[in-house]
């Protein structure tokens, strides 16, 4: 799984995340779940999790999706250092997780 997290810092888009999966199970739908740890760039104390997208793979197991966060979505989190982990979840079961990524919000 590849996650590109772009912080646009514009008037309408706070962040744009692009998710890409290659070589996963064919013709399968996965949820992308983002777990945020507020003030914890090591991700040891998760604060909350949210489903940001669904990816349905093609016959070769490839797929992509994206999510746009608005400024309202980031209300109360601006200026904070966060830890983030992105998971692919199938039927409620995590099948892949990224490592913890530190994210400094503008």
C-alpha positions in Angstrom: 0.0 0.0 0.0 1.2 3.4 -0.9 -0.1 6.6 0.8 0.7 10.1 -0.5 -0.3 12.7 2.1 -0.3 16.2 0.5 -0.9 19.2 2.7 -2.1 21.8 0.3 -2.4 24.7 2.8 -5.0 26.3 0.5 -8.4 27.9 1.3 -10.5 24.8 0.4 -8.2 21.7 0.8 -6.4 21.1 4.0 -4.9 17.8 2.9 -5.3 15.4 0.0 -4.4 11.7 0.5 -3.9 9.3 -2.4 -4.0 5.6 -1.7 -2.6 3.0 -4.1 -2.6 -0.8 -3.7 -0.7 -3.2 -6.0 -0.8 -7.0 -5.9 -3.5 -7.3 -3.3 -6.3 -9.9 -3.5 -8.1 -9.5 -6.8 -11.7 -8.1 -7.0 -11.7 -7.3 -3.3 -12.9 -4.2 -1.4 -10.8 -2.8 1.4 -11.5 0.1 3.7 -8.6 2.5 4.4 -8.6 3.3 8.1 -6.5 6.1 9.5 -5.6 6.0 13.1 -4.4 9.3 14.7 -2.4 9.7 17.8 -2.7 13.3 19.0 0.6 14.7 20.3 2.2 11.3 19.9 4.4 10.9 16.8 5.3 7.3 17.9 1.7 6.1 17.6 1.8 4.4 21.0 -1.4 6.1 22.3 -4.0 6.2 19.5 -6.6 8.9 20.0 -9.1 8.0 17.3 -9.6 6.1 14.0 -11.6 6.9 10.9 -12.4 5.2 7.6 -11.3 7.6 4.9 -11.9 5.6 1.7 -12.7 2.3 0.1 -10.5 0.6 -2.5 -11.8 -2.1 -4.8 -9.1 -4.0 -6.6 -9.2 -5.1 -10.2 -8.6 -8.6 -11.5 -4.8 -8.1 -10.9 -5.2 -6.9 -7.3 -4.5 -3.2 -8.1 -6.7 -0.3 -7.0 -6.6 3.3 -5.8 -8.7 5.8 -4.0 -8.3 9.2 -2.4 -9.7 11.4 0.4 -9.7 15.2 0.7 -9.6 16.7 4.2 -11.1 20.2 4.5 -10.1 22.9 7.0 -13.2 22.0 9.0 -12.1 18.4 9.2 -8.8 19.5 10.8 -10.5 21.9 13.3 -8.8 21.6 16.7 -5.8 19.8 15.3 -4.0 22.6 13.6 -0.4 23.2 14.7 -0.2 19.8 16.4 2.3 17.0 15.9 0.4 13.8 15.3 1.3 10.2 14.6 -0.6 8.4 11.9 -1.0 4.8 10.8 -3.0 3.8 7.7 -4.5 0.3 7.5 -6.2 -1.8 4.8 -9.2 -3.5 6.4 -11.2 -6.3 4.8 -14.4 -7.4 6.5 -13.4 -5.7 9.8 -9.9 -7.4 9.8 -6.7 -5.4 9.2 -4.7 -7.0 6.5 -1.9 -4.4 6.1 -0.7 -1.4 8.1 1.9 1.2 7.3 4.5 2.1 9.9 3.8 5.1 12.2 4.3 8.4 10.4 4.8 11.7 12.2 2.7 14.5 10.7 3.0 18.2 11.7 -0.2 20.0 10.9 -0.1 23.6 9.6 
